[in-house]
Structures are given as C-alpha cells and as structure tokens.
Amino acid sequence: QVQLVESGGGLVQAGDSLRLSCAASGRTFSTYRMGWFRQAPGKEREFVAAISRSGVITDYADSVKGRFTISRDNAKNTVYLQMNSLKPEDTAVYYCAADESPYGSSRYLRQYDYWGQGTQVTVSS
C-alpha cells in the first residue's frame, strides 16, 4: 500500500501560480504511476494530469494543457503539479492518486487504487 498526502493549495488570484505536492509513503514510490484529479462543488471528480512511473510519459486534460505541468521526483517520493495562469474555473479540491499498473499513464479515475485527502485550490477573479 501507499499513503498519499497533498499540500500546496490555497487562495490565489486569476493569473497566479501554485505548485501542489503529493508526498507518498509506504511501498516504493517508483512502482506507481500517478495522477492528479480535481472536484469542484456540485461536479464529478475529473482528470487533470497523469505521469508514468519513470516520468517520461505525461498526459493532460485539454482544459489545463499548456498551463499545468506534472512531474515527479522518485528520490523524494513526491509528485508535483505546477499550475500557471490559474483561472477561476480551476477552483476545486485537487487529489493525487496512485495506480500500480506498469503501463504508461492513465486518465481514468477508476484505475487508481490509492487517493490522498485532497487540497483546496481557490482562484478569485
């Protein structure tokens, strides 16, 4: 098993940047592909970004492509989400997730086995 703890959320203005971190503990971090998802009030949880176990393969939702960057540091057991040019519609609780599959990356919520508790990101206009 792996335990995930997100941090780095907060209240920012439109156009600002934030970097979210997700620290993992438990089993070897490099054996998990990772993803970031978000859930806004009254909406379903949606895919944001994903990264393969090695970090070579990344994938992004169209809504964040070009603004957000996912990365990982396997030596630090941490995955990051750098968010630039934030918009009010990015307001949500952001969750990181881990999946034991060895294949590439995944944008499918149900494929992820482990989830963090989430961190709130609020973007004011």
FENDADA-V517462 format. One record per backbone hydrogen bond with DSSP energy under -0.5 kcal/mol. CO is the residue of the C=O (numbers start at 1). NH is the residue of the N-H. If there is no record, write none. Layout:
BEGIN
CO|NH  CO|NH
END
This chain:
BEGIN
1|27  3|25  5|23  7|21  10|12  10|122  12|124  13|16  15|85  16|86  18|83  20|81  21|7  22|79  23|5  25|3  25|27  28|31  29|32  33|99  34|51  35|97  36|48  36|49  37|95  38|46  39|93  40|43  46|38  48|61  49|36  50|59  51|34  57|52  59|50  61|64  61|65  64|67  64|68  67|84  69|82  71|80  73|76  73|77  73|78  77|24  78|73  79|22  80|71  81|20  81|83  82|69  82|84  83|18  86|15  87|90  88|91  92|94  92|121  93|39  94|119  95|37  96|116  97|35  98|113  98|114  99|33  102|104  107|109  108|111  109|112  114|98  119|94  120|10  121|92  122|12  122|124  124|14
END
